[in-house]
Amino acid sequence: MANNIAFQPMGKTVKVVATGAANTESAAFTITADSPVNQYYISNDNVNNFAYVRINATNLFNVALPDTVAGYCLAIPPYGFKVFTNIQVGPTANVYAKVIGDAANTSVYITPGEGL
């Protein structure tokens, strides 16, 4: 359940990296939490380029750029962050994240938790 409080981390932060050229999708990175939560703090450490993130219940999915057609992703602006609500993660239920970016070696940091 989303809480109207300051964001509280409730799991380990995962660095999700799309190694290689721009517009290259990352592998699926596993995210777990210490207790059941369904919010994620995502930050983009790239100074000049957007990162596009997708979180899914299984590791078999694609993240797509929202270029000429709609893509399944959350856009994180350069040096930006967002807290958003998605599927629940917990100590016994993993979720998976992928990233794609406008630049080579795009990475984001994802922390499961609760709050704004």
Secondary structure as UniProt FT lines:
FT   STRAND          8..9
FT   STRAND          14..18
FT   TURN            22..23
FT   STRAND          29..31
FT   STRAND          37..44
FT   STRAND          51..56
FT   STRAND          74..76
FT   TURN            78..79
FT   STRAND          81..89
FT   STRAND          95..101
FT   TURN            104..105
FT   STRAND          106..114
//
